[in-house]
Amino acid sequence: MEYPPPHYILFEPLNDKETLSAWETYKQKHSATCEFEELDGAVFFSAETFSPYFDLWISKSPEKQSTKFRILIIWHSEFLTFACQQMLRRQLEQRSFKNRVWFHIEDPTQLQPAIISRCITKRMPTIIKVPNYKDDSSIH
């Protein structure tokens, strides 16, 4: 993934394992110049819970002197309500000079086009693990 970081939409259908791996790798690689935070959109999805958190996050000063960017990843972003997404869209327009938001989604149809147009969409690899079944014919 790029540096400096843009706003991203990380599309990984059916899963979040590859996104998690890419997130952890990015955090390790850029830990000297970035601060990272995570939020689950399935938990903080309404404007009443999300807006105060996001306002505090975007207005907070960096903790380290070397911080050039602050990145917030919102897991399961498709669960954010319409009001939440509207607030995010406005904030991305006005206050994202050193703050970046990454949206992890499994269903891209639930994210507003206004947010999608402000982000780079990255299609993460889809890995479907097929279970191995033991042959139970010897039991009978």
MOKARA-V411720 format. One line per field, one symbol per residue. burial: I if it has 24 or more other ideal C-beta (glycine too) atoms within 12 Angstrom, else O. Layout:
# MOKARA-V411720
burial=???
This chain:
# MOKARA-V411720
burial=IOOOIOIIIIIIOOOIOIIOOIIOOIIOOIOOOIIIIIIOIOOIIOOOOIIOIIOOIIOOOOOOOOOOIIIIIIIIIIIIIOOIIOIIIOIIOOOIOOIIIIIIIIOIOIIIOOIIOIIOOIOIOOOOOOOOOOOOOOOO
